[in-house]
């Protein structure tokens, strides 16, 4: 058996924000005082802080920490999210929904969407969205938590949150400090490497203090102070496929509907997010600097707000891609320091979460087992690449040709891994995968159908199931979902009743 004398005694998390404090919270919850955890951050360095929309696994992260949902939403001005509405992506004037949860409830060995494709081929005018509980509720701005009874149609959806990322970091800081995490204020001046091993020995702060540890987590954002500046790990650039390299963000007062979903609206040089919180709406325009100036991008955003702006436009610069290694020597990069994929499907906080989960599953001792490091990098690379392919699908599957960006996206070459999925879906409406992926079949189905990747034919087995009255089943599902949504509380009423925040 291994020797407990090899256990880590000190881990330093370098950088705060969502990545730093999510990491500190999860590590301190896991080690419970058996290993010292220090977090170094500077109040002078702003965090990106626009990761305000999430996907359902964030609930599991909070649950594992023992965080009460309503308390967390009160503390972060949080709201609920049933999915993402996409406006003007496939063509101008067209809208579709990417739901959290499946379409309908399966009633046959042939997947539901093949029965819908068959009905559509026979003239049925119903749209796929109407078979999805998340959308039927979201469309009317309704929300309730799903039931656990699998016989009920109210069990067939999932949900996530919108929240203020800065407030979430503050909430987790308090949680972490209660579990013994030490926070040190200061900017990093220098990183000292071991001349023999190349490992990071310590970081020196601008006031001359030094923080030494056996293992470091780099949460320093795009810069990658340890993983890149010190260890020169290298970066894989994905701008060819995901050409947007800028975002401008503005917060505004409430206006329009209090939606239990994120909205993504495509513009000529990118797309705009809309994230409703309890006290304001978060907005941003992700765009490609080759096709629009900063001034024009800011004006486009300001012209498309639901309320009055309450902050000045703030610009972010990024390059989509990933580090060549996420874990290098005694440093693991978590968050933007590991890589960046634009926030189109709200994956930024999720990639922090899975990075932490993998670190705990492959937790090191002072020997730094190279097998564990290789496995961490293999799994993380695979996740980044499947998320990348899902995002590229939104861009390449478009009929828009009204501007240079969309013309570029419609004609660009795409990864073979994505082309393989598209070919299968176009041919027989089949959803294929090489393994476990973050985005499951309903997500791919939503974007394929929503962006007119239309199957040439449905699964041949569907015609062998004539004894199944699929038309009646589909109509029954649509009716039951409408009835279930009609008795759900209004989204704002639900929040006011359960988790209303103090006025900001």
N, C-alpha and C positions, 0 to 999 in steps of 0.2 A: 504493500500500500504506500501511497505518496506520503511525504512528510509535511505536516502542517506548518513546519518552519519555513516553507516556501511561500506561504500565503502573502498576498499584498498587504502592506500596512498603511499605504497612503496613496490615494488617487487624487489628482488635481484636474478639475474641470476648468478649462481656460475659455472664458467668454460666458455671458449670461443670456438674456433673451429667452425665447421659448425653448431653444435647443439646450442651452446650459441648464436651465432650471428643471426641464423635464428629465434630463439626464441625472442631475443631482437628486431629484425626488425619487426616481426609480432606484438608483444605486443605494441611497441611504435607507430606503424601505427594504431593500434586499439584504444589505450587510448588517443593519441594525447595530451600528457602533463597533463591529469587529474590525473595521478598516476605517481609517480617518479619511474624510472627504472634504476637500477644500475647493471652493469656487472663486475664481479671480475674474472680476469684471470692472469696467470703468463707466461711471455715470456720464463721462464726457463723450464716450463713443455711443452713438445711437444704435438701436437695433433696427432691423428691417421692419419687423412688426406688422406686416400686412397679412400674415397667415391667419386670417380670421374666419375662414370657412374650413370645415373638416369633413371627414367621411366616417362611417359608423364605427370602425375599430377604435377611435378615440374614447368611446364609452368604456371599452374593455381596459384601456390604460388607466382611466380614472377609477374604475371599479377595483382594479388590482391595488391601487393606492388607498382604497377605502374611502374615497371622496364621495360625499353626498351630492347627487345630481342637482337638486334644487338649490342647495347652498352654493355650489360652484357657479351656476347660472346667475344667481343673484350677485355674486362677487365679480362677475366678468361682463355684466350687461348682456348676458347671453340670450339667444333665441334658438328655435328649432329649425332643422333642415331636413327635408324629405328627399332632396335631390337637386339637380341643376337643370334649369330651363335654358335651352340654346335658341337664340333668336338670330335669324339672317345668316346662319352658317352655311347650309347647303345651297340656299338661294335666297335672295332678298324677299322678305315677306313670309318666309317659312319658319315655323317654330316647332321644336320637339322637346321632350323631357327625358333626362337620364335619371331614372328613379333609384332609390335605395330599396332593394328588395326585388322579388321576382315579378314576372307578369302573371297575373291571375293565380289560380291554384291548379296544378297539373291534374288532369282528369283521365289521362290515357298514357300508354307507353310511348306514343309519339309526342314530342314536346308541343306545348300549346301553340307556339308561333307557327308551326307547320300547318296546324288546323286553321289558324288565322290566314296564312298565305293561301291556302286552298279556298277558303271562303271569299277572300279578296279576288282571286282569279275567277270566281263565279259571280262577281258583281256586288259582294257585300261592301258597303261604304264605310264600315267602322274602322277607326284608326287604332294602331297598336297601343298607344298611350291609354286608351279608354279601358284597357284590360289590366290596369296597374293601380293598385290601391293607393300607392304613394302619390301618384299624380291626381287621381280622382279627389283625394283630400286636399292636396296642394293647390289645385286649380281654384278651389273655393276658399283658400286661405284658412283651412281647418287643420287642427292638430289634436291628436291624443296619442298616448303611448300605446304601442301594439299590445294586443292580448296574448297570453301564452297558450291559449287553447287552439291547437292546430286545426280544429274543425271550423274555426271562424275565419271569415275573410279578413277580419281585422288583425290577423296574425301574419298576414302576407306582406308586410312592409317593414322597413328598418328606418333608422333616423340617425342624424348626427347633430352638430351644433354650429352656430355662428357665435363668435365671442371676440372681445377685445384682447388681442394677443399680449399687449403690455400688462393688462390686468391679470391675465392668466399666468404670466411669468411671475408677477408679484404674489399671486395666490400660491404658486408652487414654491416660491422662495420662503414664504412663511411656513409652509408644510415641511420643507427641507431643513430649515433652521431648527424647527421643533424636534427633528430627528438627529440633530447634532452637526449638520453641515456648517462649516466655517466659511463666511464670505469675506474676501479681501478686496478692498477697493484699490484700483490702480491700473495704469496702462502698462503694457509689456514693452520693455525697452530692448531686451535681448533674450535669446534662447541659447542655453549652453548645452552642447552635445558631448557625450562621452567619446574621447578621441579613439578609443579601441573598438567599441561596439557600434558607435553611431547613434545610440539611443539618446533621447532627451533626458538630461540630468535635472535641469531646473530652468525656471524663467525668472528674469530680473525685472523689477518694476521701475517706473520712472523716478520713484523716490529712493531707489537704491536697495530696497528690500528684495530678498530672493525667496522663491517658493520651490523647494525640491520635492520630488515625488518619484514613485517607482513606475507609475503608469499615468498617462495623460489623455484626456479627452479634449479634442480640438473643436470648440464651438465658436470660433472666431469669425464665422460668416464667410462671405465670398473670398476674403483674403487668404484664409487658410494659413494662419500665422505659423503653426507648428507643422502641419502636414505638407504644406507647400513651401513657405518661405524658409523653414529650417531644414526639412527633410527632402525637399525638391522631388516630390513624388510624381509629378506630371499630371496632365489633364487630357481627357478625351473630349474633343469638341464636337457637339451635335448640331451646330448652327445650320448646317446644310439642310437638316430635316425640320428643325424648329427655329425658324429665322428671326423670331422676335427677340430683341436684345435690350429693350428698354421698357420701363413702366412709369407712368405718372399717376400718383395717388392723391385723392382729395376726399375728405369727409364732408357730409352735408346733413342738413336737418331732414326730418322725416317728411315724406311726401309719397304719393302713390300708395300701392297696397303694402300691407304688413305681411310680406310673403314668407311662408315657411320653406323657402328654397332660395338658392343662389341663382342669379340670372347672369348669363354670359351672352353679350350682344356683339356680333361681328361687325366691325367697321372696315373701311377701305384698306387700312394699314395694320390691322390687328383686331383686338376685341376688348370689350369693356366689362368689368365685373361690377356687380351690385350685391352688397351683403348687408341685409338689415339687422341692426342690433337694437336693443331696447331704447337707447338714447340717441341714436344717429344711424346713418347709412354709410357704409364704407364703399368707396368707388375707386376704380383704377382703369387705366387704358394701357394694356400691354401691346406694344407696337414694335415695328421693325424700322430702325433708324435709316435704313437705305431708302425707305419709301415715304417718310414723313419727318418734318422737323420737330424739335421739342416744343416750340411755341404752338405749332399747329396741333400737335397731339394734346397739349394742355387745353387748348381752346375747344377741341372736339369733345374732350371730357366735360369741361365746364358747360358746354352747350347741351349736354345730355344727362343732367342731374335731375333727380326728382324733387330736390329741396334746395335751400340756399347753402352755398359752400361755407363751412365753418373752419377750414384750414386752407393754407396756401398750397398750391400744387407742389408735390414732392417727387423728385425724380430718382429712379433706381436704375442701375446699369448692371447687366448680367450677361453671361455667356452660357447657354445651355450645354450640358455635358456632365461628366463625372471625373473624379480622380481615378488615376490608373490603379491605385490601391486605396481602399478606404481605411484599412488597418495597416500601418507601416511601422515596423519596429515596436516601440512601446507607446505608440500614438494611434488612437482611433478617431476618425473624423465623423462628427455627427452634425446633421443639419446642412446649412449652405456650404460649409467647408468641405463636405463630402461630394457635393455636386448640386446642380440646380436644373429643375424642370419647371417651366413656367406654371403659374397656379391655375391652369385651365380646369383641372379636375380635383383641385383642393388636396394635393398630395404632399405638400411641404411638411406639415406637421406629422403626417402619417409616416413619411420616410425617416423622420426623427424617431418616431415611436418604434418602428421595426428595427432601426439601427440599435436602439437601446435593448430591445428584446433579444436580438442576436448576440449582443455583447454579454448579456446575462446568461444566455444559453451556452456560450463559449467562453465563460469567464476565465481570465488568465490568473496564473500565479507568477512569481518572479522569473520563472523559467521561460515564459513566453513561447509556449508550444507552437512551432511553425505549422503544424497540422491545423490547429484551431484558427490561426491567422489566415491560412489558405481557404479554409471552409467559410470563414466570415466574408472574405473577399469574393468568393465564388457565389455565395447566396445573394450578397448585396448587389453584385454586378448583374446577376440574373433579374433581380427585382427592378433595378433601374432600367434595364433594357426592355422589359415587358411594359412598364409604365410609359417609357419613351414611345414604344410602338402604338400604344393606345392613344397617346396625345397626337402623334403624327396622323393617325386616321382622321381626326377632326379637320386637319388642314388639307390632306390630299384628296379626301372624298368630298369634293365640292363642285357645284356647277357654276359657281361665281367666276366671272372673267371680267369684272367691271373695274379692276385696278391691278397694278403690277404685282402686288403681294399675292393675290389670289391666282393670277395667271402663273406666277412662279410655282405656287404650291400644287396647282393642278397638274403641272408637267414635270415636277421634280422626281428623281429616282427615289425609291423607298427601300428600307431594309427587306431582305429576303424573308425574314421571319414574319413581317407584316403582310407582305405580298401573298405568302402561303395562306394566311387566314382569310384574306380578301378573296382569293381564288376559290377556296372551299365555300365561302358564304355565297358568292355570286353563282356558283354552280348549282348547289342544292340547298342553300339556306342553312348549312351546317356550321356549327361553332366548334372549332378545334383548338387544342392547346397542347403545348409540349410539357406542361407540368403545372404546379400550383402557381396561380397568379393572383395579384391583388384584385384586379378587375375580372369578375366572373362573367359567366355567359349572359346574364341579363344586361350588364353594362355594355358589352360588345354588341349585343342585339339592338340596344337602344340607339347606339351611334350608327351602326350599319343601316338600320331602317330609317333613322332620322335624317341621314345624309344621303339617302337614295342609292345605297349599294344594294340594288334590288336583285334577289335571287332569280335565276332564269327558270327554276322549277322548285317545287317543294319536295320533301322527302318522299320517295316512291311508296314507302310503307303506309303513308297517309291514305292512299287510295285503297289499301287493303283493309282499312278499318271502317268500312261503310256501316257496320253495325253500331258504331259510336255516333250518336246524334250530336256532332260537334257544334253545329250551328246553334242548337238549343242551349248547349252548355256555355258557349261563349256569350250568348245573349243573357243567360241567367247570371253569369259572372258580372257582366256590365251592370245589370239591374241591382244585384245585391251590393255591389261596390257603391253605387249611387246612393242606395238606402243607408249604408253604413256611414258614408261621409256626411250625409244630411243631418245625422244626430251627433256628429263630433263637435266639440267646442270650437269656437273661433280661436285662431292662433293667439291673438292678443289677449282674449279672455282667459285662455289656458295659462298663459304666462302671468297675467295679473293675479290669478287665483293661487298659483303654486310657487312662483319664483321671481316675483317682481323685484327689480333692483331699486336701490335708493336713487333719487334723481342725481344725475351726474353733476 
